[in-house]
Amino acid sequence: QVQLVESGGGLVQPGGSLRLSCVGSGFTFSYYAMSWYRQVSGKERELVAHIGVRSSNTNYADSVKGRFIISRDDFKNTVYLQMDSLKPEDTAVYYCKSDVYGREVWGQGILVTVSS
């Protein structure tokens, strides 16, 4: 069964940091590009960051450039999102996603709240 499971979310003060993790199973993780998305209630899900196979390339939304870093560890079947200098507007449910065997696979989502 192809599955993605996120962890690492929670409550953090503005200016703080969090690292999200997403573990993949049921497929050969290293073969696939990975992405992080986020969604605020009532708004469309937006792409936050993307990493290619073997970390060949990375892309970021303008709103997070210079603050977030996406990385992967193919030995651990894990993709990370390091989030620094967090702002209240980063509050959202964060999802990891990949296109595996020709279909989209999403994690269950994890809440990140940035608030004092």
Steps between C-alpha positions, in 0.01 A plus 500: 500500500644833391499740794640834614498595869591847626625595844659793682224758499374699795486844657793738467549869570565748220866492405535142613585182311349160431609203294238289330570143395318277254573128480404307189425129482371250248706637212863563405533841660822600324337473158252782557499876540335627818309815586363684800168685475299696751139598536320760704135439572287645221793540261653284231790272576826664392840360409763593758809310384605227260806278480602286207639151485844478666445860613568603140303820535297692755229761456322723750198723516602865508340537841744253661823556305791562732310364801410138411726222378385171351729198514482124475669194641437208267654251744228594748225543236443844645452852370543796734385858511713721724300813578678798656394857576141385514222754461134486604408476131685167484226350714342220297462128461809370322493201269767301323422368158645290222388361168549126534410247230323777308274621778517763769574379851443733796583476866231554762619855573646654811409829667754777547387794711713813529372715782614683811 
